């Protein structure tokens, strides 16, 4: 299975931010590390950044699988990273239903940044953090970093 690169992990980490202790995220869920949703039966007091990155890598696997399942065209590492970051943030259902996915599958890559920028709203408000995240995902998507077959 193809995996997100370290650049993609770093992009997600930068926007999720790190918390060594459990906090309630803007959506109202208990969260720790780099955006790990604390599930029933899990218990955390405090975690290190290394432990948080391990959790993130496990959590991001479902987003990787979704992108692999929903995209039918070849992607560069940068494109894959951007779409996995997006899917990790919003969920596979949002990606599956999106015009963004249709543009990717039609290889209409020049339209992808504009489609990413449509996803900057939460709770009826345009959020600066989401605007910045989508800009970085857009920049990653259009970068020239190519898939080398090692991921």
C-alpha positions in Angstrom: 0.0 0.0 0.0 1.2 3.5 -0.8 1.8 5.8 2.2 2.0 9.5 2.8 5.5 10.9 2.7 7.3 12.6 5.6 6.5 16.0 3.9 2.8 15.0 4.0 3.0 14.0 7.7 4.8 17.3 8.4 2.0 19.2 6.6 -0.6 17.5 8.8 1.4 18.0 12.0 1.8 21.7 11.2 -1.9 22.3 10.9 -3.1 19.9 13.6 -0.7 21.2 16.1 0.7 19.1 19.0 -0.9 18.6 22.4 0.7 16.3 24.9 -2.6 16.1 26.9 -6.2 15.6 26.0 -8.2 18.6 24.9 -11.6 19.2 23.3 -11.3 20.0 19.6 -13.5 22.7 17.8 -15.8 19.9 16.7 -16.3 18.9 20.4 -14.3 15.7 20.5 -11.5 14.7 23.0 -8.3 14.9 21.1 -4.5 14.4 21.8 -1.3 14.6 19.9 -1.6 15.6 16.3 -5.4 15.5 15.9 -5.9 11.9 17.3 -9.5 11.5 18.3 -9.6 9.7 21.6 -11.9 6.7 21.2 -13.9 4.9 23.7 -11.6 2.6 25.7 -8.5 4.7 25.1 -7.0 6.6 28.0 -4.2 9.1 27.9 -2.5 11.1 30.5 0.3 12.6 28.5 2.2 11.6 25.3 5.4 12.6 23.7 5.7 14.1 20.2 7.2 10.7 19.0 4.2 8.8 20.4 1.9 11.4 18.8 3.5 11.0 15.4 3.1 7.2 15.7 -0.6 7.7 16.5 -0.9 10.1 13.5 0.7 7.6 11.1 -1.9 5.0 12.3 -4.7 7.4 12.0 -3.7 8.6 8.5 -3.9 5.0 7.1 -7.7 5.3 6.7 -7.2 8.5 4.7 -4.5 6.8 2.6 -6.8 3.9 1.9 -9.7 6.3 0.9 -7.6 8.2 -1.5 -6.3 5.0 -3.1 -9.8 3.7 -3.4 -11.4 6.9 -4.7 -8.7 8.1 -7.1 -8.3 6.2 -10.3 -5.4 8.2 -11.9 -1.7 8.3 -11.1 -0.7 10.8 -8.5 2.7 12.4 -7.6 3.8 12.1 -4.0 2.9 15.7 -3.5 -0.6 15.2 -5.0 -1.2 12.1 -2.8 0.1 13.9 0.3 -2.3 16.9 -0.3 -5.3 14.6 -0.8 -4.5 12.5 2.2 -4.1 15.7 4.3 -7.5 16.9 3.0 -9.2 13.5 3.6 -7.6 13.2 7.1 -9.0 16.6 8.0 -12.5 16.3 6.5 -13.1 12.5 6.2 -13.4 10.1 3.3 -17.1 10.8 2.9 -16.5 14.5 2.1 -13.8 13.6 -0.4 -15.9 10.9 -2.0 -18.8 13.3 -2.6 -16.7 16.2 -3.7 -16.2 17.9 -7.0 -12.6 17.9 -6.0 -12.4 14.1 -6.4 -14.1 14.4 -9.8 -11.6 17.0 -11.0 -8.7 14.8 -9.8 -10.1 11.7 -11.6 -10.5 13.7 -14.8 -6.9 14.8 -14.4 -8.1 18.4 -14.4 -5.2 19.2 -12.1 -5.3 23.0 -12.7 -8.8 23.1 -11.1 -7.8 21.2 -7.9 -6.5 24.2 -5.9 -9.8 26.1 -6.5 -11.7 23.1 -5.4 -9.6 22.7 -2.2 -10.2 26.3 -1.4 -14.0 25.7 -1.3 -13.4 23.7 2.0 -12.6 26.5 4.4 -15.8 26.7 6.3 -16.7 25.2 9.7 -19.7 26.0 11.8 -21.0 28.5 9.2 -17.8 30.5 9.4 -14.8 30.8 7.2 -11.8 29.8 9.3 -8.3 31.3 8.8 -6.7 28.0 9.9 -8.6 26.2 7.2 -7.8 28.8 4.6 -4.0 28.4 5.3 -4.3 24.6 5.4 -6.0 24.5 2.0 -3.4 26.9 0.5 -0.6 24.6 1.7 -2.4 21.6 0.3 -2.9 23.5 -3.0 0.8 24.3 -3.1 1.7 20.7 -2.4 -0.7 19.5 -5.0 0.8 21.6 -7.8 4.4 21.0 -6.8 6.6 19.0 -9.0 7.5 16.3 -6.4 7.0 13.0 -8.3 6.2 9.5 -7.1 9.4 7.5 -7.0 7.8 4.1 -6.4 9.2 3.7 -2.9 6.2 4.7 -0.8 
